Amino acid sequence: MAGEAQRRSQWPLALTLLAGLTGLVVLWFYNWRNGVLIFAGAVGLAGLLRAALSDSAAGLLHVRSRMFDIAFLFLTAIATAVLGLIIPN
């Protein structure tokens, strides 16, 4: 029973990884700029999930303190999006 509850608590990480993988596929096969922006959105989604969910519900998105995780994920998402937008073709 505990194993099932633990697996269910990993849905935020699975959702984030799926969105990030989608961004990498778009980056690799279609348009690199759109892929980078989707990937940045996935990191931002991880930050939103970490902010909205409790520590136990966040699963493996809970690495350090809540504020550190949220700040790190949002800053990483913003930096990735800005770099994706300012790098010339």
VMD Tcl script that builds the backbone (N, CA, C; Angstrom):
set m [mol new atoms 267]
animate dup $m
set s [atomselect $m all]
$s set {name element resname resid chain x y z} {
  {N N MET 1 A 0.800 -1.186 0.000}
  {CA C MET 1 A 0.000 0.000 0.000}
  {C C MET 1 A 0.852 1.263 0.000}
  {N N ALA 2 A 1.920 1.263 0.770}
  {CA C ALA 2 A 2.786 2.436 0.828}
  {C C ALA 2 A 3.471 2.677 -0.515}
  {N N GLY 3 A 3.807 1.596 -1.220}
  {CA C GLY 3 A 4.443 1.740 -2.524}
  {C C GLY 3 A 3.532 2.402 -3.529}
  {N N GLU 4 A 2.249 2.067 -3.469}
  {CA C GLU 4 A 1.284 2.671 -4.386}
  {C C GLU 4 A 1.116 4.162 -4.095}
  {N N ALA 5 A 1.058 4.519 -2.833}
  {CA C ALA 5 A 0.931 5.933 -2.458}
  {C C ALA 5 A 2.173 6.703 -2.878}
  {N N GLN 6 A 3.324 6.072 -2.745}
  {CA C GLN 6 A 4.563 6.736 -3.145}
  {C C GLN 6 A 4.599 6.945 -4.657}
  {N N ARG 7 A 4.140 5.970 -5.423}
  {CA C ARG 7 A 4.101 6.129 -6.881}
  {C C ARG 7 A 3.130 7.223 -7.283}
  {N N ARG 8 A 1.986 7.285 -6.597}
  {CA C ARG 8 A 1.009 8.310 -6.915}
  {C C ARG 8 A 1.524 9.705 -6.602}
  {N N SER 9 A 2.436 9.817 -5.650}
  {CA C SER 9 A 2.946 11.136 -5.288}
  {C C SER 9 A 3.992 11.639 -6.276}
  {N N GLN 10 A 4.353 10.839 -7.258}
  {CA C GLN 10 A 5.364 11.254 -8.231}
  {C C GLN 10 A 4.754 11.843 -9.505}
  {N N TRP 11 A 3.440 12.052 -9.544}
  {CA C TRP 11 A 2.836 12.604 -10.751}
  {C C TRP 11 A 3.332 14.010 -11.089}
  {N N PRO 12 A 3.675 14.883 -10.123}
  {CA C PRO 12 A 4.197 16.200 -10.527}
  {C C PRO 12 A 5.520 16.083 -11.296}
  {N N LEU 13 A 6.382 15.211 -10.834}
  {CA C LEU 13 A 7.655 15.012 -11.534}
  {C C LEU 13 A 7.427 14.401 -12.909}
  {N N ALA 14 A 6.532 13.419 -13.001}
  {CA C ALA 14 A 6.249 12.778 -14.288}
  {C C ALA 14 A 5.673 13.773 -15.284}
  {N N LEU 15 A 4.768 14.625 -14.822}
  {CA C LEU 15 A 4.173 15.642 -15.703}
  {C C LEU 15 A 5.230 16.630 -16.189}
  {N N THR 16 A 6.102 17.046 -15.277}
  {CA C THR 16 A 7.163 17.977 -15.632}
  {C C THR 16 A 8.140 17.347 -16.626}
  {N N LEU 17 A 8.508 16.094 -16.385}
  {CA C LEU 17 A 9.424 15.407 -17.300}
  {C C LEU 17 A 8.806 15.219 -18.673}
  {N N LEU 18 A 7.510 14.916 -18.725}
  {CA C LEU 18 A 6.822 14.765 -20.005}
  {C C LEU 18 A 6.808 16.083 -20.782}
  {N N ALA 19 A 6.549 17.174 -20.091}
  {CA C ALA 19 A 6.568 18.486 -20.747}
  {C C ALA 19 A 7.977 18.846 -21.206}
  {N N GLY 20 A 8.975 18.560 -20.390}
  {CA C GLY 20 A 10.360 18.829 -20.785}
  {C C GLY 20 A 10.791 17.983 -21.964}
  {N N LEU 21 A 10.379 16.722 -21.973}
  {CA C LEU 21 A 10.706 15.848 -23.106}
  {C C LEU 21 A 10.035 16.331 -24.384}
  {N N THR 22 A 8.815 16.837 -24.255}
  {CA C THR 22 A 8.126 17.416 -25.419}
  {C C THR 22 A 8.919 18.600 -25.973}
  {N N GLY 23 A 9.410 19.435 -25.090}
  {CA C GLY 23 A 10.231 20.567 -25.522}
  {C C GLY 23 A 11.503 20.107 -26.216}
  {N N LEU 24 A 12.138 19.058 -25.708}
  {CA C LEU 24 A 13.356 18.557 -26.335}
  {C C LEU 24 A 13.082 17.944 -27.700}
  {N N VAL 25 A 11.948 17.264 -27.853}
  {CA C VAL 25 A 11.586 16.702 -29.160}
  {C C VAL 25 A 11.324 17.819 -30.160}
  {N N VAL 26 A 10.593 18.849 -29.737}
  {CA C VAL 26 A 10.337 19.991 -30.631}
  {C C VAL 26 A 11.651 20.669 -30.979}
  {N N LEU 27 A 12.516 20.842 -30.000}
  {CA C LEU 27 A 13.820 21.464 -30.228}
  {C C LEU 27 A 14.631 20.680 -31.256}
  {N N TRP 28 A 14.650 19.377 -31.117}
  {CA C TRP 28 A 15.492 18.534 -31.964}
  {C C TRP 28 A 14.951 18.404 -33.383}
  {N N PHE 29 A 13.650 18.209 -33.536}
  {CA C PHE 29 A 13.101 17.859 -34.845}
  {C C PHE 29 A 12.420 19.014 -35.576}
  {N N TYR 30 A 11.994 20.056 -34.896}
  {CA C TYR 30 A 11.207 21.089 -35.549}
  {C C TYR 30 A 11.873 22.464 -35.472}
  {N N ASN 31 A 11.640 23.176 -34.398}
  {CA C ASN 31 A 12.130 24.540 -34.280}
  {C C ASN 31 A 12.819 24.681 -32.934}
  {N N TRP 32 A 14.091 25.030 -32.930}
  {CA C TRP 32 A 14.854 25.045 -31.689}
  {C C TRP 32 A 14.334 26.088 -30.711}
  {N N ARG 33 A 13.911 27.246 -31.221}
  {CA C ARG 33 A 13.451 28.311 -30.325}
  {C C ARG 33 A 12.152 27.913 -29.621}
  {N N ASN 34 A 11.217 27.341 -30.362}
  {CA C ASN 34 A 9.972 26.883 -29.735}
  {C C ASN 34 A 10.244 25.773 -28.731}
  {N N GLY 35 A 11.168 24.889 -29.049}
  {CA C GLY 35 A 11.521 23.818 -28.128}
  {C C GLY 35 A 12.113 24.344 -26.831}
  {N N VAL 36 A 12.972 25.344 -26.941}
  {CA C VAL 36 A 13.561 25.942 -25.742}
  {C C VAL 36 A 12.480 26.609 -24.899}
  {N N LEU 37 A 11.543 27.281 -25.540}
  {CA C LEU 37 A 10.474 27.943 -24.795}
  {C C LEU 37 A 9.534 26.931 -24.137}
  {N N ILE 38 A 9.268 25.817 -24.800}
  {CA C ILE 38 A 8.459 24.763 -24.183}
  {C C ILE 38 A 9.202 24.162 -22.994}
  {N N PHE 39 A 10.507 23.954 -23.149}
  {CA C PHE 39 A 11.316 23.419 -22.055}
  {C C PHE 39 A 11.321 24.389 -20.870}
  {N N ALA 40 A 11.454 25.684 -21.153}
  {CA C ALA 40 A 11.408 26.680 -20.086}
  {C C ALA 40 A 10.040 26.678 -19.411}
  {N N GLY 41 A 8.996 26.490 -20.190}
  {CA C GLY 41 A 7.656 26.380 -19.620}
  {C C GLY 41 A 7.516 25.163 -18.720}
  {N N ALA 42 A 8.172 24.073 -19.082}
  {CA C ALA 42 A 8.140 22.872 -18.244}
  {C C ALA 42 A 8.829 23.116 -16.910}
  {N N VAL 43 A 9.923 23.848 -16.930}
  {CA C VAL 43 A 10.612 24.183 -15.676}
  {C C VAL 43 A 9.743 25.132 -14.851}
  {N N GLY 44 A 9.085 26.067 -15.512}
  {CA C GLY 44 A 8.155 26.947 -14.811}
  {C C GLY 44 A 6.975 26.179 -14.226}
  {N N LEU 45 A 6.494 25.171 -14.958}
  {CA C LEU 45 A 5.435 24.308 -14.448}
  {C C LEU 45 A 5.891 23.583 -13.189}
  {N N ALA 46 A 7.133 23.126 -13.179}
  {CA C ALA 46 A 7.674 22.482 -11.984}
  {C C ALA 46 A 7.671 23.459 -10.810}
  {N N GLY 47 A 8.009 24.709 -11.070}
  {CA C GLY 47 A 7.974 25.715 -10.016}
  {C C GLY 47 A 6.560 25.969 -9.504}
  {N N LEU 48 A 5.602 26.027 -10.412}
  {CA C LEU 48 A 4.216 26.219 -10.001}
  {C C LEU 48 A 3.709 25.038 -9.173}
  {N N LEU 49 A 4.041 23.829 -9.622}
  {CA C LEU 49 A 3.618 22.649 -8.874}
  {C C LEU 49 A 4.263 22.608 -7.496}
  {N N ARG 50 A 5.529 22.984 -7.429}
  {CA C ARG 50 A 6.223 22.987 -6.135}
  {C C ARG 50 A 5.603 24.029 -5.209}
  {N N ALA 51 A 5.153 25.150 -5.773}
  {CA C ALA 51 A 4.534 26.193 -4.953}
  {C C ALA 51 A 3.139 25.794 -4.491}
  {N N ALA 52 A 2.410 25.078 -5.331}
  {CA C ALA 52 A 1.015 24.771 -5.028}
  {C C ALA 52 A 0.839 23.535 -4.159}
  {N N LEU 53 A 1.741 22.584 -4.263}
  {CA C LEU 53 A 1.566 21.317 -3.568}
  {C C LEU 53 A 2.328 21.287 -2.249}
  {N N SER 54 A 1.842 20.472 -1.340}
  {CA C SER 54 A 2.547 20.293 -0.069}
  {C C SER 54 A 3.839 19.528 -0.309}
  {N N ASP 55 A 4.683 19.485 0.710}
  {CA C ASP 55 A 5.961 18.798 0.567}
  {C C ASP 55 A 5.784 17.318 0.233}
  {N N SER 56 A 4.835 16.664 0.872}
  {CA C SER 56 A 4.637 15.239 0.609}
  {C C SER 56 A 3.991 15.007 -0.753}
  {N N ALA 57 A 3.110 15.904 -1.185}
  {CA C ALA 57 A 2.458 15.739 -2.485}
  {C C ALA 57 A 3.383 16.097 -3.640}
  {N N ALA 58 A 4.399 16.907 -3.406}
  {CA C ALA 58 A 5.310 17.319 -4.477}
  {C C ALA 58 A 6.245 16.199 -4.891}
  {N N GLY 59 A 6.399 15.195 -4.060}
  {CA C GLY 59 A 7.248 14.063 -4.416}
  {C C GLY 59 A 8.692 14.484 -4.590}
  {N N LEU 60 A 9.290 14.069 -5.708}
  {CA C LEU 60 A 10.700 14.361 -5.948}
  {C C LEU 60 A 10.963 15.797 -6.402}
  {N N LEU 61 A 9.912 16.602 -6.565}
  {CA C LEU 61 A 10.137 18.031 -6.792}
  {C C LEU 61 A 10.582 18.712 -5.500}
  {N N HIS 62 A 10.362 18.053 -4.379}
  {CA C HIS 62 A 10.801 18.563 -3.080}
  {C C HIS 62 A 12.256 18.150 -2.891}
  {N N VAL 63 A 13.171 19.098 -3.077}
  {CA C VAL 63 A 14.596 18.816 -2.940}
  {C C VAL 63 A 15.155 19.514 -1.717}
  {N N ARG 64 A 14.933 20.797 -1.621}
  {CA C ARG 64 A 15.412 21.583 -0.488}
  {C C ARG 64 A 14.215 22.255 0.162}
  {N N SER 65 A 14.397 23.418 0.686}
  {CA C SER 65 A 13.251 24.114 1.269}
  {C C SER 65 A 12.315 24.586 0.155}
  {N N ARG 66 A 11.079 24.831 0.506}
  {CA C ARG 66 A 10.082 25.230 -0.491}
  {C C ARG 66 A 10.493 26.513 -1.211}
  {N N MET 67 A 10.912 27.523 -0.467}
  {CA C MET 67 A 11.263 28.801 -1.097}
  {C C MET 67 A 12.477 28.661 -2.007}
  {N N PHE 68 A 13.462 27.877 -1.602}
  {CA C PHE 68 A 14.629 27.678 -2.453}
  {C C PHE 68 A 14.238 26.972 -3.743}
  {N N ASP 69 A 13.445 25.908 -3.635}
  {CA C ASP 69 A 13.019 25.174 -4.831}
  {C C ASP 69 A 12.238 26.074 -5.782}
  {N N ILE 70 A 11.301 26.833 -5.252}
  {CA C ILE 70 A 10.477 27.704 -6.089}
  {C C ILE 70 A 11.331 28.767 -6.762}
  {N N ALA 71 A 12.183 29.424 -5.996}
  {CA C ALA 71 A 13.032 30.477 -6.564}
  {C C ALA 71 A 13.974 29.910 -7.619}
  {N N PHE 72 A 14.588 28.775 -7.329}
  {CA C PHE 72 A 15.526 28.182 -8.284}
  {C C PHE 72 A 14.815 27.784 -9.574}
  {N N LEU 73 A 13.651 27.148 -9.465}
  {CA C LEU 73 A 12.934 26.715 -10.665}
  {C C LEU 73 A 12.450 27.901 -11.494}
  {N N PHE 74 A 11.899 28.932 -10.832}
  {CA C PHE 74 A 11.425 30.093 -11.584}
  {C C PHE 74 A 12.575 30.872 -12.221}
  {N N LEU 75 A 13.669 31.038 -11.500}
  {CA C LEU 75 A 14.820 31.742 -12.086}
  {C C LEU 75 A 15.411 30.963 -13.258}
  {N N THR 76 A 15.459 29.650 -13.138}
  {CA C THR 76 A 15.955 28.818 -14.241}
  {C C THR 76 A 15.032 28.912 -15.449}
  {N N ALA 77 A 13.720 28.899 -15.207}
  {CA C ALA 77 A 12.766 29.014 -16.313}
  {C C ALA 77 A 12.883 30.364 -17.005}
  {N N ILE 78 A 13.006 31.425 -16.228}
  {CA C ILE 78 A 13.123 32.765 -16.810}
  {C C ILE 78 A 14.427 32.894 -17.589}
  {N N ALA 79 A 15.526 32.423 -17.016}
  {CA C ALA 79 A 16.821 32.512 -17.704}
  {C C ALA 79 A 16.816 31.712 -19.001}
  {N N THR 80 A 16.227 30.531 -18.980}
  {CA C THR 80 A 16.173 29.704 -20.187}
  {C C THR 80 A 15.316 30.371 -21.256}
  {N N ALA 81 A 14.183 30.924 -20.857}
  {CA C ALA 81 A 13.305 31.587 -21.830}
  {C C ALA 81 A 13.973 32.828 -22.405}
  {N N VAL 82 A 14.617 33.611 -21.560}
  {CA C VAL 82 A 15.294 34.824 -22.054}
  {C C VAL 82 A 16.419 34.462 -23.015}
  {N N LEU 83 A 17.216 33.471 -22.673}
  {CA C LEU 83 A 18.284 33.055 -23.583}
  {C C LEU 83 A 17.723 32.511 -24.892}
  {N N GLY 84 A 16.614 31.769 -24.802}
  {CA C GLY 84 A 15.990 31.276 -26.037}
  {C C GLY 84 A 15.456 32.377 -26.917}
  {N N LEU 85 A 15.057 33.494 -26.310}
  {CA C LEU 85 A 14.505 34.599 -27.098}
  {C C LEU 85 A 15.575 35.535 -27.644}
  {N N ILE 86 A 16.705 35.697 -26.945}
  {CA C ILE 86 A 17.671 36.696 -27.391}
  {C C ILE 86 A 18.760 36.138 -28.296}
  {N N ILE 87 A 18.924 34.822 -28.338}
  {CA C ILE 87 A 19.964 34.264 -29.217}
  {C C ILE 87 A 19.489 34.385 -30.661}
  {N N PRO 88 A 20.283 34.987 -31.528}
  {CA C PRO 88 A 19.850 35.142 -32.915}
  {C C PRO 88 A 19.861 33.809 -33.657}
  {N N ASN 89 A 19.060 33.764 -34.712}
  {CA C ASN 89 A 19.034 32.551 -35.550}
  {C C ASN 89 A 20.334 32.443 -36.226}
}
mol reanalyze $m
mol bondsrecalc $m
mol representation Tube
mol addrep $m
